[in-house]
Structures are given as C-alpha cells and as structure tokens.
Amino acid sequence: MDQISTRLSPPEAPREFGFFMNGAWVPAGDRELFDRQSPAHGVPVTRVPKCTVEDLDAAVDAARRAFDDRRWSGLNGQARAAVLLRTGALIRERADEIAYFETLENGKPISQARAEVLGCADMFEYASGLARSLHGDSFNNLGDGLFGLVTREPVGVVGLITPWNFPFLILCERVPYILASGCTIVAKPSEVTSATTLILAEILSDAGLPDGCMNVVTGAGSSIGQALIEHPRVDMLSFTGSTAVGRRVVEAAGKSNFKKLGLELGGKNPQIVFADADLEDAADGVAFGIGFNTGQCCVSGSRLIVERSVADDFARMVQAKFDKVRVGDPLDEATQIGAITTEAQNATIMSYIERGQAEGARLICGGAQLDMGRGQFIVPTLFGDVTRDMSIAREEIFGPVLTIMPFDTIEEAIEIANDTDYGLAASVWTKNIDKALTVTRQVQAGRFWVNTTLAGGPELPLGGFRQSGWGREAGIYGVEEYTQVKSVHIEIGKRDHWVK
C-alpha cells in the first residue's frame, strides 16, 4: 500500500483497505464495505471490508499453522528481538501516517496521537529485550536423584480484540509482548477504527515477522468478534472493552474450549486531593486526567475526591482549567480535546449529563455540545453536590465529565475511593509521604499515580482489580501472561524399580 504523508486536513477521498492474512493483503473483493466518517469532520476517511466468519476461520488457520510449525516460537530470543526492534524503527518512520489515520478515525488531537505512536515504538523496543530475557526456573533441591525445571512456553494462538478509544496504543500494549512470548495473533480491531491495526500488520511483515504470525480481520464485534471469542482453535483471548461485554466474553469462552482470558475492562477511577497537595499542580493534573482523549479512557480520573477544607477553592481552580482547555478540530496542533469518537457515545455522555442534573447534582461548568459546524464535541463538564448513589458517581460515563465529592479524614477518602465495582486506576495528590503510601496501599486499583496521573511507560504492567478485569499487560508480566508454565522432572542415575 502506498504511504500517505500527514496533512492537517481531511483526505479528499477515503483510503481503502483490505484485510491482512498470512503475510499479505487480501482485497475486499465482493465483500460489503464499512465506510468510516471522521467524527470531527463528517467526511469519509477510510473504507474497510466486513469480513466473513469464513475469513476469520482462514486467519485462525494461518495463525495455527504458523504456531504449530514453530516458524516463530522455534526461533531464539535474538531472532525474535530483531523483528521487534525493526518494527519499532518502522513505526517511527511511519509515525505521521499512523497518527494521521488515528486522528481521522478516532477524533483525538493529532499531537496526542503522534505522542502515542512514538510511545508504541517504545513498546516494541522494550519488548525486544524481554524476548531475550524470558526464562523459567530450576530446582536443585530435590535430592541427588531428581532435578527440576520450570519452563515458560507460549500459549499458542492469541485472539486480540481491541476498542476504538486507543486503537493503536492498546494494540501496541499487547502485540509486542504476545510476539515476544512466541505466540501468533489474530486481531479484530473496532470496526470504526481499523486503519492503524492494519498498518501495523503491514509493518510487522516488512520487519520480517514470518507469514501467519499477525493476522487482522475487520468487521463487527457482534459477528466477527463473537466468532473469535468462541473459536475452538484459539488458545487465548485478550479483550479490552466494557465490563458488560467482558462478562459475555467469559461466558462465551467457557462454552467453547475454556481458552485463557486476559481482560481489561471498565473503570470509575478516583483522584484524591489532600489540602496539603500542590493545588495548582493537582488542578492541572485533574483536568488532564479527565480531559485526555476526551475522557474516553478507561483509566481517566472521573471521580474527584477532595479534602473538604479546600473543596470549594479547588473546584474553582479546576473550573478555571476547564475554561482554558482548547476544544476543537483534532487536526489542529493546538487542540487539546478533540471529537467524541462515535455518535452513540456522544449520546451516552449527554444522557449522563442530563441524568446528573435530574438526580440533583449541581452543574458547575460545561454540560453542553460545542457547535463547530460539523462533528461532535462536548466541553469538559464539572458536577458538584454529588452523592455516592448518583449514576454519574457510580457508572462509567466514558467522556469528559468529572464529579466532586468532599472528605474529612483519610479513612473517609479511602472508603469513597473503594466504593465502586471497579479497580482499574487511582491517583493521590499530597506532599505527605505517609498519606501517599497509606492511600496507595489501601485503595484497590491496578495502576496508581502519586502527584501525577496517566503517566508511565512500557516497563510497568497494566490491569485492574475487581470488575476491571483479569491479568496484566506490558512489562515482563505482559509477556508471562501469554505463556503457560510447565514443570519438568529429570531423574538422575539408575531407577529404584517398583517391580522387583
């Protein structure tokens, strides 16, 4: 496929894709096509095929053959690392192209998309080292007649279902680690944001990944996604999405072949601010924590829990930050908050804003659509007088909507933070190390930030507690997630016969 240089305007015509299987592009042919319109500009930007279940079967067969004949898992760590390193370099070379289509399909600001793409190159470069360092263990304490080994082996064919909010980032938080373990992949991106997943498949092939190790089928979650979850020749399924759909994934996997599951699901994440924090820093961090990716982020800090003595002042500080946030065309380098990705999500966010007011919450600022002449935009929204039983305080809104609840003691702050079904992420803002450590230890969340938010890199694992999911991605934990542990017992010397 011809590359396209980044332009800060929508394309004149949509870019047409096939799907990717067994190391090559498969043309759409007579398959039905999905036309994706930019959520910010209202014009068609990409066109991808709606694959059939037969296409999925063929992709799984390709991944199965590639795994079983050991063309990838049988390579040494150095050979796998070389492919991952080359992939990172090619991502950097094509970063503008990838960021451009990420912005066109998703609606996120181009500056954010570009930073994410470069971070994804880091993922591959870091995972290359893990391909060489993955190891097991040995037991030399079993007596003179027995020696024990523990090995890690790749789990097999991995089905990968990714969402529309971070199409490339979430993909790259998984793919390099899955490949580092020696597994092969069948990926199914969201039908509204398929372009960058397809581009990555091409990059991996160009980097030397053997045919069949990375396959991408496009289409709806209800058909292709469901078939991938249920597929008996898929050994493990990694799913990122809502907790409600995650439950259906668990049920479907249990009815097929009891495949191993990795799930990153919803979150209703607290940001706890103590009076002794640097309140200027905290206000900026809180605004960023809910405004990043227009709040369409499973780890966004959507519940602001503030020490009562500074709650009113801090609310005004956050409001002042919201008032200065630049919402607009995501292809403008100055934009900080772009478009809502889908019409359905736009309607959902607005319905929660209406419900919050109906339940008695006080709308401090925002709460409205921004009329840009085209596209769908929502200004950052702040609610006060929120109680824990309100839907806006309990349910994942997945948009730029922030609720404020005050606390008086550290124990109350922790109680409010843990009063949720979720446990994905949390932040605490304080200059008191005792408070910071106490909160970090007692708030139940898989990712935690102290005096910052949404920070990190490929070294630390991602994942949640409670109904926020199972398993961990990224870091060495993310490679181990896609392995099976095998115990090997080796007898030394002559056997003591059972039958004399």
C-alpha positions as CSV (number, residue, x, y, z in Angstrom):
1,M,0.0,0.0,0.0
2,D,1.2,3.5,-0.8
3,Q,2.0,5.6,2.3
4,I,0.4,8.9,2.7
5,S,2.1,11.9,4.2
6,T,0.3,13.6,7.1
7,R,-1.9,16.6,6.2
8,L,-3.7,18.8,8.6
9,S,-6.9,18.5,6.7
10,P,-9.2,15.5,5.9
11,P,-8.4,13.5,2.8
12,E,-10.2,14.2,-0.4
13,A,-11.3,10.6,-0.7
14,P,-11.3,7.7,1.8
15,R,-8.3,5.4,1.9
16,E,-9.4,1.8,1.0
17,F,-8.0,-1.2,2.9
18,G,-8.2,-4.9,2.5
19,F,-7.6,-7.2,5.5
20,F,-4.3,-8.8,6.4
21,M,-3.8,-12.6,6.5
22,N,-0.8,-14.9,6.2
23,G,1.7,-12.1,5.5
24,A,-0.3,-10.4,2.7
25,W,-3.1,-8.0,2.0
26,V,-6.4,-9.7,1.0
27,P,-8.5,-7.4,-1.3
28,A,-12.0,-6.6,-0.2
29,G,-13.4,-8.1,-3.4
30,D,-17.1,-8.5,-3.3
31,R,-17.3,-8.2,0.5
32,E,-19.5,-5.5,2.0
33,L,-17.5,-2.4,3.0
34,F,-17.6,-0.2,6.1
35,D,-17.2,3.5,5.4
36,R,-15.8,5.3,8.4
37,Q,-16.5,9.0,8.7
38,S,-14.3,11.3,10.7
39,P,-16.2,12.2,13.9
40,A,-14.7,15.7,13.8
41,H,-15.2,16.5,10.1
42,G,-18.2,14.4,9.0
43,V,-16.4,13.2,5.8
44,P,-15.5,9.6,4.8
45,V,-11.8,8.8,5.7
46,T,-11.4,5.0,5.4
47,R,-13.1,2.1,3.9
48,V,-12.5,-1.5,5.2
49,P,-14.1,-4.8,4.4
50,K,-16.7,-6.5,6.5
51,C,-15.0,-9.9,6.8
52,T,-17.0,-13.1,7.0
53,V,-16.7,-15.9,9.5
54,E,-15.0,-17.9,6.8
55,D,-12.4,-15.2,6.6
56,L,-11.9,-15.5,10.3
57,D,-11.5,-19.2,10.1
58,A,-8.9,-18.8,7.4
59,A,-7.0,-16.3,9.6
60,V,-7.1,-18.6,12.6
61,D,-5.9,-21.5,10.4
62,A,-3.0,-19.3,9.2
63,A,-2.1,-18.4,12.8
64,R,-2.4,-22.1,13.9
65,R,-0.1,-23.3,11.2
66,A,2.4,-20.6,12.0
67,F,2.4,-21.5,15.6
68,D,2.4,-25.3,15.2
69,D,5.3,-25.4,12.7
70,R,7.3,-23.2,15.1
71,R,8.4,-20.7,12.4
72,W,8.2,-18.1,15.2
73,S,8.1,-19.8,18.6
74,G,11.0,-22.0,17.5
75,L,13.3,-19.0,16.9
76,N,15.8,-18.0,19.5
77,G,15.2,-14.8,21.5
78,Q,17.7,-12.8,19.5
79,A,15.9,-13.5,16.2
80,R,12.5,-12.5,17.7
81,A,14.1,-9.4,19.3
82,A,15.5,-8.3,15.9
83,V,12.0,-8.3,14.4
84,L,10.5,-6.4,17.3
85,L,13.3,-3.8,17.1
86,R,12.9,-3.4,13.4
87,T,9.1,-2.9,13.9
88,G,9.8,-0.1,16.4
89,A,12.0,1.6,13.9
90,L,9.4,1.3,11.1
91,I,6.7,2.7,13.4
92,R,8.9,5.8,13.9
93,E,9.4,6.1,10.2
94,R,5.6,6.0,9.6
95,A,4.6,7.8,12.7
96,D,3.0,10.8,10.9
97,E,0.9,8.5,8.7
98,I,-0.2,6.3,11.6
99,A,-1.1,9.4,13.8
100,Y,-3.0,11.0,10.9
101,F,-5.3,8.0,10.4
102,E,-5.6,7.5,14.2
103,T,-6.9,11.1,14.4
104,L,-9.2,10.8,11.4
105,E,-11.0,7.7,12.7
106,N,-10.9,8.3,16.4
107,G,-11.2,12.1,16.7
108,K,-8.3,12.5,19.2
109,P,-5.9,15.5,18.8
110,I,-3.1,15.0,16.3
111,S,-0.5,16.0,18.9
112,Q,-1.8,13.3,21.3
113,A,-2.0,10.7,18.5
114,R,1.6,11.4,17.5
115,A,2.9,11.1,21.0
116,E,1.0,7.8,21.4
117,V,2.5,6.4,18.2
118,L,6.1,7.2,19.4
119,G,5.3,5.6,22.7
120,C,4.2,2.5,20.8
121,A,7.6,2.3,19.1
122,D,9.0,2.3,22.7
123,M,6.8,-0.7,23.5
124,F,8.3,-2.8,20.7
125,E,11.8,-1.7,21.5
126,Y,11.4,-2.6,25.2
127,A,9.7,-5.9,24.4
128,S,12.6,-6.9,22.2
129,G,14.7,-7.2,25.3
130,L,12.1,-9.3,27.0
131,A,12.1,-11.7,24.1
132,R,15.7,-12.4,25.0
133,S,15.3,-12.4,28.8
134,L,12.2,-14.5,29.3
135,H,13.1,-17.5,31.3
136,G,12.0,-20.2,33.7
137,D,13.5,-21.6,36.9
138,S,15.3,-24.6,38.2
139,F,15.1,-26.7,41.4
140,N,18.4,-28.4,42.6
141,N,16.9,-29.2,46.0
142,L,15.0,-32.4,45.1
143,G,17.8,-34.8,46.2
144,D,20.6,-36.4,44.3
145,G,18.2,-38.5,42.1
146,L,15.9,-35.7,40.7
147,F,16.4,-32.4,39.1
148,G,13.5,-30.0,38.4
149,L,12.9,-27.4,35.7
150,V,10.1,-24.9,35.3
151,T,9.8,-23.6,31.7
152,R,7.6,-21.0,30.1
153,E,6.1,-21.9,26.8
154,P,4.0,-19.7,24.5
155,V,0.3,-20.3,25.0
156,G,-0.4,-20.6,21.3
157,V,-2.8,-18.7,19.0
158,V,-4.0,-15.5,20.6
159,G,-7.2,-13.7,19.6
160,L,-6.9,-10.0,20.2
161,I,-10.0,-7.7,20.4
162,T,-9.2,-4.0,20.7
163,P,-11.5,-1.0,21.3
164,W,-12.0,2.3,19.5
165,N,-10.7,4.7,22.1
166,F,-7.0,3.9,21.8
167,P,-6.8,1.8,18.6
168,F,-3.0,1.9,18.2
169,L,-1.9,2.3,21.8
170,I,-3.9,-0.6,23.3
171,L,-2.9,-2.7,20.3
172,C,0.8,-2.0,21.0
173,E,0.4,-2.6,24.7
174,R,-0.3,-6.2,23.7
175,V,1.2,-7.2,20.3
176,P,4.9,-6.9,21.1
177,Y,4.6,-8.8,24.3
178,I,2.5,-11.5,22.7
179,L,5.1,-11.9,20.0
180,A,7.9,-11.8,22.5
181,S,6.4,-14.8,24.1
182,G,6.4,-16.7,20.8
183,C,2.6,-16.7,20.2
184,T,0.8,-15.9,17.0
185,I,-2.1,-13.5,16.6
186,V,-5.5,-13.0,15.1
187,A,-6.5,-9.4,15.8
188,K,-10.0,-7.9,15.4
189,P,-10.0,-4.1,15.8
190,S,-13.1,-2.0,16.4
191,E,-14.9,-1.6,13.1
192,V,-14.8,2.2,13.4
193,T,-11.0,2.4,14.0
194,S,-9.4,-0.4,11.9
195,A,-6.8,1.5,9.9
196,T,-3.9,1.6,12.2
197,T,-4.2,-2.1,13.2
198,L,-4.0,-2.9,9.5
199,I,-1.0,-0.7,9.1
200,L,0.8,-2.4,12.0
201,A,0.2,-5.8,10.4
202,E,2.0,-4.5,7.2
203,I,4.8,-3.0,9.3
204,L,5.4,-6.3,11.1
205,S,5.6,-8.2,7.8
206,D,8.0,-5.6,6.5
207,A,10.1,-6.0,9.7
208,G,10.5,-9.7,9.0
209,L,7.7,-11.3,11.0
210,P,7.0,-14.7,9.4
211,D,3.8,-15.1,7.5
212,G,0.8,-16.1,9.5
213,C,2.0,-14.7,12.8
214,M,0.0,-11.5,12.7
215,N,-3.4,-11.6,11.0
216,V,-6.1,-8.9,11.1
217,V,-9.8,-9.4,10.3
218,T,-12.1,-6.5,10.2
219,G,-15.8,-6.3,10.9
220,A,-18.4,-6.0,13.7
221,G,-17.9,-7.3,17.2
222,S,-21.3,-9.0,17.2
223,S,-20.3,-11.3,14.4
224,I,-16.5,-11.5,13.8
225,G,-15.6,-10.6,17.4
226,Q,-18.0,-13.2,18.8
227,A,-16.8,-15.8,16.5
228,L,-13.2,-15.1,17.5
229,I,-14.1,-15.4,21.2
230,E,-15.8,-18.7,20.6
231,H,-13.3,-20.2,18.2
232,P,-12.1,-23.6,19.3
233,R,-8.6,-23.2,17.7
234,V,-7.8,-20.0,19.6
235,D,-5.9,-20.7,22.8
236,M,-6.2,-17.4,24.5
237,L,-8.3,-14.3,24.0
238,S,-7.3,-10.8,25.0
239,F,-10.2,-8.4,25.2
240,T,-10.3,-4.7,26.1
241,G,-13.7,-3.0,26.5
242,S,-16.6,-2.6,28.8
243,T,-17.2,-4.8,31.8
244,A,-20.7,-5.7,30.5
245,V,-19.2,-7.1,27.3
246,G,-16.3,-8.7,29.3
247,R,-18.9,-10.8,31.1
248,R,-20.2,-12.1,27.8
249,V,-16.6,-12.9,26.8
250,V,-16.2,-15.0,29.9
251,E,-19.4,-16.9,29.2
252,A,-18.6,-17.5,25.6
253,A,-15.0,-18.6,26.2
254,G,-16.3,-21.1,28.8
255,K,-18.7,-22.6,26.4
256,S,-16.1,-23.2,23.7
257,N,-12.7,-24.5,24.8
258,F,-12.0,-22.9,28.1
259,K,-9.5,-20.6,26.5
260,K,-7.3,-18.5,28.7
261,L,-8.5,-14.9,29.0
262,G,-6.9,-11.5,29.5
263,L,-9.4,-8.8,30.2
264,E,-9.0,-5.0,30.6
265,L,-12.5,-3.7,31.4
266,G,-14.1,-0.6,32.8
267,G,-13.1,1.9,35.5
268,K,-14.5,4.6,37.7
269,N,-11.3,5.9,38.9
270,P,-10.7,8.2,41.9
271,Q,-8.4,11.2,42.1
272,I,-7.9,12.0,45.8
273,V,-6.7,15.5,46.6
274,F,-5.5,16.4,50.1
275,A,-5.3,20.0,51.4
276,D,-1.5,19.8,51.7
277,A,-1.1,19.0,48.0
278,D,0.4,21.4,45.5
279,L,-3.1,22.5,44.5
280,E,-2.0,24.2,41.3
281,D,-0.3,21.0,40.1
282,A,-3.3,18.9,41.3
283,A,-5.8,21.1,39.4
284,D,-3.9,20.8,36.2
285,G,-3.4,17.0,36.7
286,V,-7.1,16.5,37.5
287,A,-8.1,18.5,34.3
288,F,-5.7,16.4,32.3
289,G,-6.9,13.2,33.9
290,I,-10.4,13.7,32.7
291,G,-9.8,15.6,29.5
292,F,-7.2,13.4,28.0
293,N,-8.7,11.6,25.0
294,T,-11.9,13.5,25.6
295,G,-12.4,11.3,28.7
296,Q,-12.8,8.3,26.6
297,C,-10.2,6.5,28.6
298,C,-10.7,3.5,30.9
299,V,-8.1,4.9,33.4
300,S,-9.4,8.5,33.3
301,G,-9.8,10.1,36.7
302,S,-13.6,10.7,36.7
303,R,-14.2,10.9,40.5
304,L,-12.6,13.8,42.2
305,I,-12.4,13.3,46.0
306,V,-11.2,16.5,47.7
307,E,-10.5,17.3,51.3
308,R,-13.4,19.4,52.5
309,S,-11.4,22.4,53.7
310,V,-10.2,23.2,50.2
311,A,-13.0,21.6,48.1
312,D,-14.7,24.8,47.0
313,D,-11.5,26.6,46.2
314,F,-10.2,23.5,44.3
315,A,-13.4,23.3,42.3
316,R,-12.9,26.8,41.1
317,M,-9.3,26.0,40.2
318,V,-10.4,23.0,38.1
319,Q,-13.2,25.1,36.5
320,A,-10.6,27.7,35.5
321,K,-8.5,25.0,33.9
322,F,-11.6,23.6,32.0
323,D,-12.4,27.1,30.8
324,K,-8.9,27.3,29.1
325,V,-8.9,23.9,27.5
326,R,-8.8,24.1,23.7
327,V,-11.6,22.0,22.3
328,G,-11.8,21.8,18.5
329,D,-10.6,20.3,15.2
330,P,-8.3,17.4,16.2
331,L,-6.1,18.1,13.1
332,D,-5.2,21.5,14.6
333,E,-1.9,21.1,16.5
334,A,-3.2,23.5,19.2
335,T,-6.2,21.3,20.0
336,Q,-6.2,19.6,23.4
337,I,-9.7,17.9,23.3
338,G,-11.0,16.6,20.1
339,A,-14.2,14.9,18.9
340,I,-16.3,12.2,20.6
341,T,-15.5,9.1,18.6
342,T,-19.0,7.8,17.8
343,E,-22.5,9.2,17.7
344,A,-23.7,6.5,20.1
345,Q,-21.0,7.5,22.7
346,N,-21.8,11.2,22.2
347,A,-25.5,10.5,23.0
348,T,-24.5,8.4,26.0
349,I,-22.3,11.2,27.5
350,M,-25.1,13.8,27.0
351,S,-27.6,11.4,28.6
352,Y,-25.4,11.1,31.7
353,I,-25.1,14.9,31.9
354,E,-28.9,15.2,31.8
355,R,-29.3,12.4,34.4
356,G,-26.8,14.1,36.8
357,Q,-28.8,17.3,36.8
358,A,-32.1,15.3,37.2
359,E,-30.6,13.5,40.2
360,G,-29.8,16.8,41.9
361,A,-26.1,17.3,41.1
362,R,-25.0,20.9,40.6
363,L,-23.6,21.7,37.2
364,I,-20.6,23.9,37.9
365,C,-19.5,24.2,34.3
366,G,-19.8,22.6,30.8
367,G,-22.6,20.2,30.1
368,A,-23.1,21.3,26.5
369,Q,-22.3,20.3,23.0
370,L,-19.8,22.6,21.2
371,D,-21.1,23.7,17.8
372,M,-18.2,23.5,15.4
373,G,-20.4,23.5,12.3
374,R,-19.6,19.7,11.9
375,G,-18.6,16.8,14.0
376,Q,-19.5,16.0,17.7
377,F,-17.8,17.8,20.5
378,I,-18.5,18.1,24.3
379,V,-16.9,20.7,26.5
380,P,-15.4,19.5,29.8
381,T,-18.1,19.2,32.4
382,L,-17.8,19.5,36.2
383,F,-20.5,18.5,38.7
384,G,-20.7,19.4,42.4
385,D,-23.1,18.4,45.2
386,V,-22.6,14.8,44.1
387,T,-23.6,11.9,46.3
388,R,-22.2,8.4,46.1
389,D,-25.6,6.9,45.0
390,M,-25.9,9.0,41.8
391,S,-25.3,7.3,38.5
392,I,-22.7,9.9,37.5
393,A,-20.7,8.9,40.6
394,R,-21.0,5.1,40.1
395,E,-21.2,4.3,36.4
396,E,-18.5,4.7,33.8
397,I,-19.5,7.6,31.5
398,F,-16.5,7.5,29.2
399,G,-16.5,11.1,28.5
400,P,-15.2,14.5,29.8
401,V,-17.5,14.5,32.9
402,L,-16.0,14.9,36.4
403,T,-17.7,14.7,39.7
404,I,-16.6,16.2,43.0
405,M,-17.1,14.7,46.4
406,P,-15.6,16.0,49.7
407,F,-14.0,14.1,52.5
408,D,-12.9,15.0,56.1
409,T,-10.5,12.2,57.0
410,I,-8.0,9.9,55.2
411,E,-10.2,6.9,56.2
412,E,-13.2,8.5,54.5
413,A,-11.2,9.3,51.4
414,I,-10.2,5.7,51.1
415,E,-13.7,4.5,51.7
416,I,-15.1,6.7,49.0
417,A,-12.4,5.7,46.6
418,N,-13.1,2.0,47.2
419,D,-16.9,2.4,47.0
420,T,-17.1,1.1,43.4
421,D,-17.4,-2.1,41.5
422,Y,-14.2,-1.3,39.6
423,G,-10.5,-1.2,40.5
424,L,-8.5,-0.1,37.4
425,A,-6.6,3.1,38.4
426,A,-6.3,5.8,41.0
427,S,-4.4,8.9,41.8
428,V,-3.5,10.7,45.0
429,W,-2.2,14.3,45.4
430,T,-0.4,15.1,48.7
431,K,3.0,16.3,49.8
432,N,2.8,14.0,52.9
433,I,4.6,10.7,52.2
434,D,2.7,8.9,55.0
435,K,-0.7,9.8,53.4
436,A,0.5,8.9,50.0
437,L,1.7,5.5,51.0
438,T,-1.4,4.8,53.1
439,V,-3.7,5.6,50.3
440,T,-1.6,3.7,47.7
441,R,-1.7,0.6,49.9
442,Q,-5.4,0.7,50.8
443,V,-7.1,1.9,47.6
444,Q,-7.9,-1.1,45.4
445,A,-6.6,-0.3,41.9
446,G,-4.2,-2.0,39.5
447,R,-2.5,1.2,38.5
448,F,-1.7,4.1,40.9
449,W,-0.2,7.5,40.5
450,V,1.2,9.8,43.2
451,N,1.2,13.5,42.4
452,T,0.7,12.7,38.7
453,T,-1.8,10.9,36.5
454,L,-1.8,8.8,33.3
455,A,2.0,8.6,33.4
456,G,4.1,5.6,32.7
457,G,6.0,3.5,30.2
458,P,6.4,0.0,28.8
459,E,8.2,-1.3,31.9
460,L,5.2,-1.3,34.3
461,P,2.2,-3.6,34.0
462,L,-1.3,-2.6,33.2
463,G,-4.5,-4.2,34.6
464,G,-7.2,-3.9,37.2
465,F,-8.8,-5.4,40.3
466,R,-12.4,-6.4,40.8
467,Q,-14.6,-5.9,37.8
468,S,-11.9,-4.1,35.9
469,G,-10.5,-7.3,34.6
470,W,-8.1,-10.2,34.7
471,G,-4.4,-10.4,34.0
472,R,-1.7,-7.9,33.2
473,E,-0.4,-6.4,30.1
474,A,3.0,-4.8,29.3
475,G,6.3,-5.2,31.2
476,I,7.7,-8.7,31.8
477,Y,4.3,-9.6,33.4
478,G,2.7,-8.9,30.0
479,V,5.0,-11.4,28.3
480,E,4.4,-14.0,31.0
481,E,0.7,-13.5,30.6
482,Y,0.9,-15.2,27.2
483,T,2.8,-18.2,28.4
484,Q,2.0,-21.5,30.1
485,V,4.1,-22.8,32.9
486,K,5.5,-26.4,32.6
487,S,7.2,-28.4,35.3
488,V,9.9,-30.8,34.1
489,H,11.2,-33.6,36.3
490,I,14.5,-35.3,35.3
491,E,15.6,-38.4,37.1
492,I,19.4,-38.9,37.5
493,G,21.0,-42.3,37.6
494,K,19.5,-45.7,37.9
495,R,15.8,-46.0,38.8
496,D,14.8,-47.7,42.0
497,H,12.4,-50.3,40.4
498,W,8.8,-50.5,41.6
499,V,8.5,-54.1,40.4
500,K,11.3,-56.1,41.9
